[in-house]
């Protein structure tokens, strides 16, 4: 098998996110059409951000604004983390999370 290595470097847009559980049920996280981006850097660092479509804006436009309800909705509809990545086997990557939402 060919090592992917440098071929994955760059930015990748999320097309769809579907998880199949042990029972074979398909779970669509963050609705039918979430959006997101995955970035792999030559330095060995990566970052991923995924959000549910149609997320509500906060009424307040300040960086620390938002009601408890707005913040809860925002937290529950967004996934983000960053860290380092390693290709252990061809096409099989491990992410070591250093920070996350």
MARZA-662324 format. One record per residue: x, y, z of N, C-alpha, C in turn. Coordinates in steps of 0.2 Angstrom, whole numbers, plus 5000, padded with zeros to 4 digits. Layout:
<nodes>
+------+------+------+-------+-------+-------+------+------+------+
! n.xx ! n.yy ! n.zz ! ca.xx ! ca.yy ! ca.zz ! c.xx ! c.yy ! c.zz !
+------+------+------+-------+-------+-------+------+------+------+
!    X !    Y !    Z !     X !     Y !     Z !    X !    Y !    Z !
...
+------+------+------+-------+-------+-------+------+------+------+
</nodes>
This chain:
<nodes>
+------+------+------+-------+-------+-------+------+------+------+
! n.xx ! n.yy ! n.zz ! ca.xx ! ca.yy ! ca.zz ! c.xx ! c.yy ! c.zz !
+------+------+------+-------+-------+-------+------+------+------+
! 5004 ! 4994 ! 5000 !  5000 !  5000 !  5000 ! 5004 ! 5006 ! 5000 !
! 5002 ! 5011 ! 4997 !  5006 !  5018 !  4996 ! 5004 ! 5022 ! 5002 !
! 5010 ! 5025 ! 5005 !  5009 !  5030 !  5010 ! 5006 ! 5036 ! 5007 !
! 5001 ! 5039 ! 5010 !  4998 !  5045 !  5008 ! 5002 ! 5051 ! 5009 !
! 5005 ! 5052 ! 5016 !  5009 !  5057 !  5018 ! 5008 ! 5064 ! 5015 !
! 5012 ! 5067 ! 5011 !  5011 !  5074 !  5009 ! 5005 ! 5075 ! 5004 !
! 5002 ! 5070 ! 5002 !  4996 !  5070 !  4997 ! 4990 ! 5073 ! 5001 !
! 4990 ! 5073 ! 5008 !  4984 !  5075 !  5012 ! 4985 ! 5082 ! 5014 !
! 4991 ! 5085 ! 5013 !  4992 !  5092 !  5016 ! 4988 ! 5097 ! 5012 !
! 4985 ! 5102 ! 5016 !  4981 !  5107 !  5014 ! 4974 ! 5107 ! 5017 !
! 4970 ! 5110 ! 5014 !  4963 !  5111 !  5017 ! 4958 ! 5107 ! 5014 !
! 4953 ! 5104 ! 5017 !  4948 !  5099 !  5015 ! 4942 ! 5101 ! 5017 !
! 4937 ! 5102 ! 5013 !  4930 !  5104 !  5015 ! 4926 ! 5097 ! 5016 !
! 4922 ! 5098 ! 5021 !  4917 !  5092 !  5023 ! 4912 ! 5091 ! 5018 !
! 4911 ! 5085 ! 5015 !  4906 !  5084 !  5010 ! 4900 ! 5081 ! 5014 !
! 4901 ! 5076 ! 5019 !  4896 !  5074 !  5023 ! 4899 ! 5070 ! 5029 !
! 4895 ! 5069 ! 5034 !  4897 !  5066 !  5040 ! 4892 ! 5061 ! 5043 !
! 4894 ! 5055 ! 5042 !  4889 !  5050 !  5043 ! 4893 ! 5045 ! 5048 !
! 4890 ! 5043 ! 5053 !  4893 !  5038 !  5057 ! 4888 ! 5032 ! 5058 !
! 4891 ! 5026 ! 5057 !  4887 !  5020 !  5058 ! 4889 ! 5016 ! 5065 !
! 4884 ! 5015 ! 5069 !  4885 !  5012 !  5075 ! 4886 ! 5005 ! 5075 !
! 4887 ! 5002 ! 5081 !  4888 !  4994 !  5081 ! 4882 ! 4990 ! 5078 !
! 4876 ! 4993 ! 5079 !  4870 !  4990 !  5076 ! 4868 ! 4991 ! 5069 !
! 4873 ! 4995 ! 5066 !  4872 !  4997 !  5059 ! 4867 ! 5003 ! 5057 !
! 4865 ! 5006 ! 5063 !  4861 !  5012 !  5062 ! 4865 ! 5018 ! 5059 !
! 4863 ! 5022 ! 5055 !  4866 !  5027 !  5052 ! 4865 ! 5033 ! 5056 !
! 4870 ! 5037 ! 5059 !  4868 !  5043 !  5063 ! 4871 ! 5049 ! 5059 !
! 4867 ! 5054 ! 5058 !  4869 !  5060 !  5054 ! 4870 ! 5065 ! 5059 !
! 4876 ! 5067 ! 5061 !  4878 !  5072 !  5066 ! 4877 ! 5079 ! 5063 !
! 4874 ! 5083 ! 5067 !  4873 !  5090 !  5065 ! 4869 ! 5091 ! 5059 !
! 4864 ! 5087 ! 5058 !  4859 !  5087 !  5053 ! 4861 ! 5084 ! 5046 !
! 4857 ! 5085 ! 5041 !  4859 !  5082 !  5034 ! 4864 ! 5086 ! 5031 !
! 4866 ! 5092 ! 5032 !  4871 !  5095 !  5028 ! 4875 ! 5100 ! 5033 !
! 4879 ! 5097 ! 5037 !  4884 !  5101 !  5041 ! 4890 ! 5104 ! 5037 !
! 4893 ! 5109 ! 5039 !  4899 !  5111 !  5035 ! 4905 ! 5111 ! 5040 !
! 4911 ! 5110 ! 5036 !  4917 !  5110 !  5040 ! 4923 ! 5110 ! 5036 !
! 4929 ! 5110 ! 5039 !  4935 !  5110 !  5036 ! 4940 ! 5106 ! 5040 !
! 4944 ! 5103 ! 5037 !  4950 !  5099 !  5040 ! 4956 ! 5102 ! 5037 !
! 4961 ! 5103 ! 5041 !  4967 !  5106 !  5038 ! 4973 ! 5102 ! 5041 !
! 4977 ! 5100 ! 5036 !  4984 !  5096 !  5038 ! 4990 ! 5101 ! 5036 !
! 4994 ! 5102 ! 5040 !  5000 !  5106 !  5039 ! 5006 ! 5102 ! 5038 !
! 5011 ! 5104 ! 5034 !  5018 !  5101 !  5034 ! 5021 ! 5100 ! 5040 !
! 5020 ! 5104 ! 5045 !  5023 !  5104 !  5052 ! 5021 ! 5098 ! 5056 !
! 5015 ! 5094 ! 5054 !  5013 !  5089 !  5057 ! 5007 ! 5091 ! 5062 !
! 5004 ! 5097 ! 5061 !  4999 !  5099 !  5065 ! 4992 ! 5099 ! 5060 !
! 4987 ! 5098 ! 5064 !  4980 !  5098 !  5060 ! 4975 ! 5101 ! 5064 !
! 4970 ! 5103 ! 5061 !  4964 !  5106 !  5064 ! 4958 ! 5104 ! 5061 !
! 4952 ! 5103 ! 5064 !  4946 !  5102 !  5061 ! 4940 ! 5106 ! 5065 !
! 4936 ! 5108 ! 5061 !  4930 !  5112 !  5063 ! 4924 ! 5110 ! 5059 !
! 4919 ! 5108 ! 5063 !  4912 !  5106 !  5060 ! 4907 ! 5109 ! 5063 !
! 4902 ! 5112 ! 5059 !  4896 !  5115 !  5062 ! 4889 ! 5113 ! 5059 !
! 4884 ! 5113 ! 5063 !  4878 !  5111 !  5061 ! 4875 ! 5117 ! 5056 !
! 4872 ! 5115 ! 5051 !  4869 !  5120 !  5046 ! 4863 ! 5124 ! 5050 !
! 4863 ! 5130 ! 5048 !  4857 !  5134 !  5051 ! 4858 ! 5136 ! 5059 !
! 4864 ! 5137 ! 5061 !  4866 !  5139 !  5068 ! 4863 ! 5146 ! 5069 !
! 4860 ! 5147 ! 5075 !  4858 !  5154 !  5076 ! 4863 ! 5159 ! 5078 !
! 4862 ! 5165 ! 5076 !  4867 !  5170 !  5078 ! 4865 ! 5172 ! 5085 !
! 4870 ! 5175 ! 5089 !  4869 !  5178 !  5096 ! 4866 ! 5185 ! 5094 !
! 4862 ! 5187 ! 5099 !  4859 !  5193 !  5099 ! 4864 ! 5199 ! 5100 !
! 4869 ! 5197 ! 5104 !  4874 !  5202 !  5106 ! 4880 ! 5201 ! 5101 !
! 4883 ! 5206 ! 5098 !  4889 !  5205 !  5094 ! 4895 ! 5206 ! 5097 !
! 4896 ! 5206 ! 5104 !  4902 !  5206 !  5107 ! 4905 ! 5199 ! 5107 !
! 4912 ! 5199 ! 5108 !  4915 !  5192 !  5108 ! 4913 ! 5188 ! 5114 !
! 4912 ! 5191 ! 5120 !  4910 !  5188 !  5126 ! 4902 ! 5188 ! 5127 !
! 4898 ! 5190 ! 5122 !  4891 !  5190 !  5123 ! 4888 ! 5184 ! 5123 !
! 4881 ! 5184 ! 5123 !  4877 !  5178 !  5122 ! 4874 ! 5176 ! 5129 !
! 4868 ! 5174 ! 5128 !  4864 !  5171 !  5134 ! 4866 ! 5164 ! 5136 !
! 4865 ! 5161 ! 5141 !  4866 !  5154 !  5143 ! 4863 ! 5150 ! 5137 !
! 4857 ! 5151 ! 5135 !  4853 !  5147 !  5130 ! 4857 ! 5148 ! 5124 !
! 4859 ! 5154 ! 5122 !  4863 !  5155 !  5115 ! 4869 ! 5151 ! 5116 !
! 4873 ! 5151 ! 5121 !  4879 !  5148 !  5122 ! 4878 ! 5140 ! 5122 !
! 4873 ! 5138 ! 5125 !  4872 !  5131 !  5125 ! 4871 ! 5128 ! 5118 !
! 4866 ! 5132 ! 5114 !  4865 !  5130 !  5107 ! 4871 ! 5130 ! 5103 !
! 4875 ! 5135 ! 5104 !  4881 !  5136 !  5100 ! 4886 ! 5130 ! 5102 !
! 4887 ! 5128 ! 5108 !  4892 !  5123 !  5110 ! 4889 ! 5116 ! 5107 !
! 4883 ! 5115 ! 5108 !  4880 !  5109 !  5105 ! 4879 ! 5108 ! 5098 !
! 4881 ! 5113 ! 5094 !  4881 !  5112 !  5087 ! 4887 ! 5114 ! 5083 !
! 4893 ! 5113 ! 5087 !  4899 !  5114 !  5084 ! 4905 ! 5110 ! 5087 !
! 4909 ! 5107 ! 5083 !  4914 !  5103 !  5085 ! 4921 ! 5106 ! 5082 !
! 4926 ! 5106 ! 5087 !  4932 !  5109 !  5084 ! 4938 ! 5106 ! 5089 !
! 4943 ! 5104 ! 5085 !  4949 !  5102 !  5089 ! 4956 ! 5103 ! 5085 !
! 4961 ! 5103 ! 5088 !  4968 !  5104 !  5084 ! 4973 ! 5100 ! 5088 !
! 4978 ! 5098 ! 5085 !  4984 !  5094 !  5088 ! 4988 ! 5092 ! 5082 !
! 4992 ! 5086 ! 5084 !  4997 !  5083 !  5079 ! 4994 ! 5077 ! 5076 !
! 4996 ! 5075 ! 5070 !  4994 !  5069 !  5066 ! 5000 ! 5065 ! 5064 !
! 4999 ! 5059 ! 5064 !  5004 !  5054 !  5062 ! 5001 ! 5049 ! 5057 !
! 5004 ! 5047 ! 5052 !  5001 !  5041 !  5048 ! 5005 ! 5035 ! 5050 !
! 5002 ! 5031 ! 5054 !  5005 !  5024 !  5056 ! 5005 ! 5019 ! 5051 !
! 5000 ! 5018 ! 5047 !  4999 !  5014 !  5041 ! 4997 ! 5018 ! 5035 !
! 4998 ! 5015 ! 5029 !  4996 !  5019 !  5023 ! 4988 ! 5021 ! 5024 !
! 4987 ! 5027 ! 5024 !  4980 !  5030 !  5024 ! 4977 ! 5029 ! 5031 !
! 4980 ! 5028 ! 5036 !  4978 !  5027 !  5043 ! 4981 ! 5032 ! 5047 !
! 4977 ! 5037 ! 5049 !  4980 !  5043 !  5053 ! 4978 ! 5043 ! 5060 !
! 4982 ! 5045 ! 5065 !  4980 !  5046 !  5072 ! 4981 ! 5054 ! 5073 !
! 4976 ! 5056 ! 5076 !  4976 !  5063 !  5078 ! 4977 ! 5063 ! 5086 !
! 4982 ! 5067 ! 5088 !  4983 !  5068 !  5095 ! 4980 ! 5075 ! 5097 !
! 4975 ! 5075 ! 5101 !  4971 !  5081 !  5102 ! 4975 ! 5085 ! 5107 !
! 4976 ! 5092 ! 5106 !  4980 !  5096 !  5111 ! 4975 ! 5101 ! 5113 !
! 4970 ! 5103 ! 5110 !  4965 !  5108 !  5112 ! 4958 ! 5106 ! 5108 !
! 4953 ! 5108 ! 5112 !  4946 !  5106 !  5108 ! 4941 ! 5111 ! 5111 !
! 4935 ! 5111 ! 5108 !  4929 !  5114 !  5110 ! 4925 ! 5109 ! 5113 !
+------+------+------+-------+-------+-------+------+------+------+
</nodes>
